[in-house]
């Protein structure tokens, strides 16, 4: 193995983030407070379009809050894709509703809109598309379909900052809710964290209340009020999903770098595209013409002529000191989803085929051009 291992992902944390975190620690405000308020305000301003932004401790929490605020409950069905992380589907079960899984589009690896249309039943209440790897799903068609059938839409945008669809930033479309992730390997990070975005004031109000135990007033307001503020009311059985000021302190400065990070990621993706041309490697789908891809992930597939199985390929990369991953082991192969909903690979031929040959190569802003060359050289060896 190479003496220095090149990991699959690493966050890029600057002195600005560190200084802001230290300031938060010294201020005495370490939980939800002024830094979180600022991060929410900055995030809403970054997206524009009159959205409200509600900071949470994970994208999973944001998805749960969003679906709950949309009124999804027992007996309802929510359509989503099998080709995603389990969080996208598990939040549906949190509320006693049932996920209905559909395949992805072979050209985009995002949810197949025609399959969504076929999967609708009288119980269908919402759709959760996933912007896979940072490429937008076909939101124009999906939103039109949802409007036609009176369905709610919540975008799983964990990979999609900044991503555009028809020139508009994800987070500003006509969906009911959009949820972003700031997990350690995402395009910007707060360590753990997420952001729920909506234009619907009722959804925003409900999400804020449910974010912190169903309390009818903001914890920050309660503890910074100059008047006696011990009194509060529980108006619903809420959750514990608030973001801390320590995390938000990182987010404030990560957000300022989001565009520069995207440009660096796009540069690395372009280097990969050029260097992998001519190899038995299927390169990732690009954004639609005129749109932006966040390049959260660089997801390749081994072509039919690769002559090496996916698992062996990853082992050979690891032996050369290169970290790779697989996005994703589809939900139809996971025991809980498979057994509960009687799912088979034959029901999702595109996702199944992609899974069997997919490899995500390292892509993060701290990578150098030389690192990319090293990865590509390792790919060539692994293919032999």
C-alpha positions in Angstrom: 0.0 0.0 0.0 1.1 3.6 -0.6 2.6 5.2 2.5 0.0 7.9 2.5 -3.6 6.9 2.2 -5.9 9.2 0.2 -9.2 9.1 2.0 -12.6 9.1 0.2 -13.6 12.5 1.7 -12.2 15.2 4.0 -13.7 18.4 5.1 -12.0 21.7 4.5 -12.1 23.7 7.8 -10.4 27.2 7.8 -9.2 29.5 10.5 -12.4 31.5 10.2 -14.5 28.6 11.2 -12.2 27.8 14.1 -12.2 31.4 15.4 -16.0 31.6 15.2 -16.3 28.3 17.2 -13.9 29.6 19.8 -15.9 32.8 20.0 -19.1 30.8 20.6 -17.4 28.8 23.3 -16.2 31.9 25.1 -19.6 33.6 24.8 -21.3 31.1 26.9 -23.8 30.4 24.1 -23.0 26.9 22.9 -26.5 25.6 22.2 -29.1 27.2 19.9 -28.6 30.9 20.0 -27.3 34.0 18.1 -24.9 32.0 15.8 -27.7 29.7 14.8 -30.0 32.7 14.1 -27.3 34.2 11.9 -26.6 31.0 10.0 -30.4 30.6 9.3 -30.6 34.2 8.1 -27.4 33.9 6.0 -28.7 30.7 4.4 -32.1 32.1 3.5 -30.3 35.1 2.0 -27.9 32.9 0.0 -30.8 31.0 -1.6 -33.0 34.1 -2.0 -36.6 33.7 -3.3 -38.2 34.6 0.1 -37.5 31.3 1.8 -37.4 30.6 5.5 -34.5 28.5 6.8 -34.7 26.4 10.0 -31.4 24.9 11.3 -31.5 21.4 12.6 -29.0 18.8 14.0 -29.1 16.6 10.9 -30.8 16.4 7.5 -32.6 13.3 8.8 -34.2 15.6 11.4 -35.1 18.1 8.8 -36.7 15.5 6.6 -38.7 14.2 9.6 -39.8 17.7 10.6 -40.8 18.6 7.0 -42.9 15.5 6.5 -44.6 15.9 9.9 -45.3 19.6 9.1 -46.9 18.5 5.8 -49.4 16.3 7.8 -48.2 12.9 6.7 -49.4 10.1 9.0 -50.6 6.5 9.3 -52.2 5.1 6.2 -50.5 7.6 3.8 -48.0 6.6 1.1 -45.0 8.6 0.1 -43.2 7.9 -3.1 -39.4 8.0 -3.1 -36.4 6.2 -4.8 -34.8 3.0 -3.8 -31.4 4.5 -4.8 -30.7 6.5 -1.7 -29.5 6.4 1.9 -32.0 4.9 4.3 -32.7 8.3 6.0 -34.9 9.3 3.0 -37.3 6.4 3.7 -37.0 5.9 7.4 -38.6 9.3 8.2 -41.7 8.1 6.4 -41.9 5.2 8.8 -41.3 7.5 11.8 -44.8 8.9 11.0 -46.5 5.6 10.5 -46.8 6.1 6.7 -45.5 3.7 4.0 -42.8 4.5 1.5 -43.4 3.4 -2.1 -40.1 2.8 -3.9 -39.5 3.5 -7.5 -36.5 3.1 -9.8 -34.1 5.8 -11.0 -33.6 7.2 -14.5 -30.6 5.6 -16.2 -29.3 8.9 -17.6 -29.5 10.9 -14.4 -29.5 8.4 -11.6 -32.3 10.5 -10.0 -35.9 9.4 -9.4 -37.7 8.3 -12.6 -40.7 10.6 -13.0 -42.6 8.1 -15.2 -42.2 5.5 -12.5 -43.6 8.0 -9.9 -46.7 8.5 -12.0 -47.2 4.7 -12.3 -46.8 4.2 -8.5 -49.5 6.7 -7.4 -52.5 5.3 -5.6 -55.4 7.0 -3.7 -53.2 6.8 -0.6 -50.3 8.8 -2.1 -49.8 12.1 -0.3 -46.3 13.2 -1.1 -43.1 12.6 -3.2 -39.5 12.8 -2.0 -37.1 13.2 -4.9 -33.3 12.9 -4.2 -30.8 15.1 -6.1 -28.3 12.3 -6.5 -24.6 13.1 -6.2 -25.4 16.8 -6.7 -27.3 16.6 -10.0 -30.9 17.9 -9.9 -33.7 15.6 -10.5 -36.2 16.5 -13.2 -38.1 18.9 -10.8 -40.0 20.6 -13.6 -41.9 17.5 -14.6 -42.1 16.2 -11.0 -43.6 19.4 -9.7 -46.1 19.5 -12.5 -47.1 15.9 -11.8 -47.5 16.7 -8.1 -49.6 19.8 -8.8 -51.8 17.8 -11.1 -52.5 15.2 -8.4 -52.5 17.5 -5.4 -49.4 16.0 -3.8 -46.8 17.5 -1.5 -43.2 17.5 -2.5 -40.2 17.5 -0.2 -36.7 17.6 -1.9 -33.9 15.5 -0.3 -31.2 18.0 -1.2 -28.5 16.4 1.0 -26.2 16.4 -2.0 -27.4 19.6 -3.7 -25.7 22.7 -2.4 -25.3 24.6 -4.7 -27.3 22.9 -7.4 -29.7 24.4 -9.9 -32.7 23.2 -11.9 -33.8 25.3 -14.9 -31.4 28.0 -13.6 -33.0 28.2 -10.1 -31.1 27.1 -7.0 -32.4 24.0 -5.3 -34.2 25.3 -2.3 -36.1 28.0 -4.2 -38.3 25.8 -6.4 -42.1 25.4 -5.9 -41.7 22.4 -3.6 -43.2 22.5 -0.1 -39.9 21.7 1.7 -36.3 21.3 0.8 -33.7 19.8 3.2 -30.0 20.2 3.0 -27.2 18.2 4.9 -24.1 19.5 6.5 -22.6 16.2 7.5 -18.8 15.9 7.5 -18.5 14.8 3.9 -21.0 17.2 2.3 -20.3 20.2 0.1 -20.3 22.4 3.2 -20.2 21.0 6.8 -21.1 21.8 10.4 -19.9 18.4 11.5 -23.4 17.2 11.9 -26.4 19.4 10.9 -29.0 20.3 8.3 -31.3 23.0 7.1 -35.0 22.8 6.4 -36.1 25.4 3.8 -39.7 26.4 2.9 -41.8 29.3 1.7 -44.9 28.1 3.5 -45.2 30.0 6.8 -47.3 27.3 8.4 -44.8 24.6 7.7 -42.0 26.9 9.0 -44.0 27.6 12.2 -44.7 24.0 12.8 -41.1 22.9 12.1 -39.8 25.5 14.6 -42.2 24.3 17.3 -41.5 20.6 16.7 -37.7 21.2 16.4 -37.6 21.8 20.2 -40.0 19.6 22.2 -43.2 21.3 20.9 -42.4 24.4 23.0 -44.5 27.4 21.8 -41.6 29.9 21.9 -38.0 29.9 20.7 -35.5 28.7 23.3 -33.1 31.5 22.4 -35.8 34.2 22.9 -36.8 32.6 26.2 -33.3 32.7 27.6 -32.3 36.1 26.3 -35.4 37.9 27.3 -34.9 40.8 29.7 -38.3 40.1 31.3 -39.0 37.0 33.5 -39.2 34.2 30.9 -39.6 31.0 32.8 -43.1 30.3 31.5 -43.6 28.2 28.3 -46.3 25.9 26.9 -46.0 22.5 25.2 -48.3 22.5 22.3 -47.3 19.2 20.7 -45.2 16.2 21.4 -42.1 17.5 19.7 -38.5 16.4 19.1 -35.0 17.4 20.0 -33.7 18.5 16.6 -32.1 22.0 17.3 -28.7 22.9 15.9 -26.0 24.2 18.3 -24.2 27.5 18.0 -21.0 25.5 17.9 -22.1 23.8 14.7 -23.7 27.0 13.3 -20.4 28.9 13.8 -18.8 26.5 11.3 -21.7 26.9 9.0 -21.6 30.7 8.8 -18.1 30.5 7.2 -18.6 27.3 5.2 -21.6 29.0 3.5 -19.4 31.9 2.4 -17.2 29.4 0.7 -20.0 27.3 -0.9 -19.5 28.8 -4.4 -15.7 28.5 -4.3 -16.0 24.9 -3.1 -18.4 24.1 -5.9 -15.9 25.5 -8.5 -13.1 23.4 -7.0 -15.3 20.3 -7.1 -16.3 21.0 -10.7 -12.6 21.4 -11.6 -11.8 18.0 -10.0 -14.7 16.4 -11.8 -13.5 17.8 -15.1 -10.0 16.4 -14.5 -11.5 13.0 -13.9 -13.8 13.2 -16.9 -10.8 13.9 -19.2 -8.4 11.4 -17.6 -11.0 8.6 -17.5 -12.0 9.0 -21.2 -11.2 5.9 -23.2 -11.2 3.6 -20.1 -14.0 1.0 -19.5 -15.5 3.5 -17.0 -18.9 5.1 -17.3 -18.5 8.7 -16.1 -21.1 10.4 -14.0 -24.1 12.2 -15.4 -23.6 15.9 -15.8 -26.1 18.6 -15.0 -28.7 19.6 -17.7 -27.4 22.3 -20.1 -27.1 25.6 -18.3 -27.5 24.1 -14.8 -25.1 23.7 -11.9 -24.0 20.4 -10.5 -22.7 20.6 -6.9 -20.4 17.6 -7.5 -20.8 16.3 -4.0 -19.9 12.8 -5.4 -18.1 11.5 -8.5 -20.0 8.3 -9.1 -18.6 6.1 -11.8 -19.7 2.7 -13.1 -17.5 -0.1 -14.5 -18.4 -0.7 -18.1 -19.2 -4.1 -19.5 -15.7 -4.4 -20.8 -14.0 -3.5 -17.6 -13.1 -7.2 -16.9 -13.1 -6.7 -13.1 -15.9 -7.1 -10.6 -16.8 -4.0 -8.6 -15.8 -5.4 -5.2 -12.4 -6.5 -6.6 -11.9 -3.1 -8.1 -12.4 -1.4 -4.8 -10.0 -3.8 -3.0 -7.4 -3.0 -5.7 -7.9 0.7 -5.1 -7.6 0.3 -1.4 -4.4 -1.7 -1.8 -3.0 1.3 -3.7 -4.0 3.6 -0.8 -7.1 5.1 -2.4 -10.4 5.3 -0.5 -13.5 4.6 -2.5 -17.2 4.2 -1.7 -20.5 2.9 -3.1 -23.5 5.1 -3.5 -25.7 3.3 -2.7 -26.6 -0.2 -1.6 -30.2 0.4 -2.8 -32.9 0.1 -0.2 -34.5 -2.8 -2.0 -31.5 -4.9 -1.0 -31.5 -3.8 2.7 -33.2 -6.4 4.9 -35.7 -4.2 6.6 -37.0 -2.6 3.4 -36.7 -5.7 1.3 -38.6 -7.9 3.8 -41.2 -5.4 5.0 -42.3 -4.3 1.5 -41.4 -7.5 -0.4 -39.0 -5.8 -2.7 -36.9 -7.7 -5.3 -34.1 -6.5 -7.6 -36.3 -7.2 -10.7 -38.6 -4.4 -9.5 -35.7 -1.9 -9.9 -33.5 -2.9 -12.8 -31.7 0.4 -13.3 -30.8 0.8 -9.6 -29.8 -2.8 -9.3 -27.5 -2.6 -12.4 -26.0 0.6 -11.2 -25.3 -0.8 -7.8 -23.6 -3.9 -9.1 -20.9 -1.8 -10.9 -20.8 1.5 -9.2 -17.7 3.1 -7.5 -17.5 6.6 -6.1 -14.0 8.0 -6.4 -12.6 10.6 -4.0 -13.7 14.1 -4.6 -13.2 16.9 -2.0 -11.8 20.4 -2.1 -8.5 19.6 -0.3 -7.5 17.3 -3.2 -4.8 18.5 -5.5 -4.4 18.0 -9.2 -1.7 15.5 -8.3 -4.1 13.6 -6.1 -6.4 13.3 -9.0 -3.6 11.9 -11.2 -2.8 9.4 -8.4 -6.4 8.2 -8.3 -6.6 7.9 -12.1 -3.3 5.9 -12.2 -4.7 3.6 -9.5 -7.9 3.1 -11.5 -5.8 2.0 -14.5 -3.9 -0.5 -12.4 -7.1 -1.8 -10.8 -8.7 -2.4 -14.2 -5.8 -4.6 -15.3 
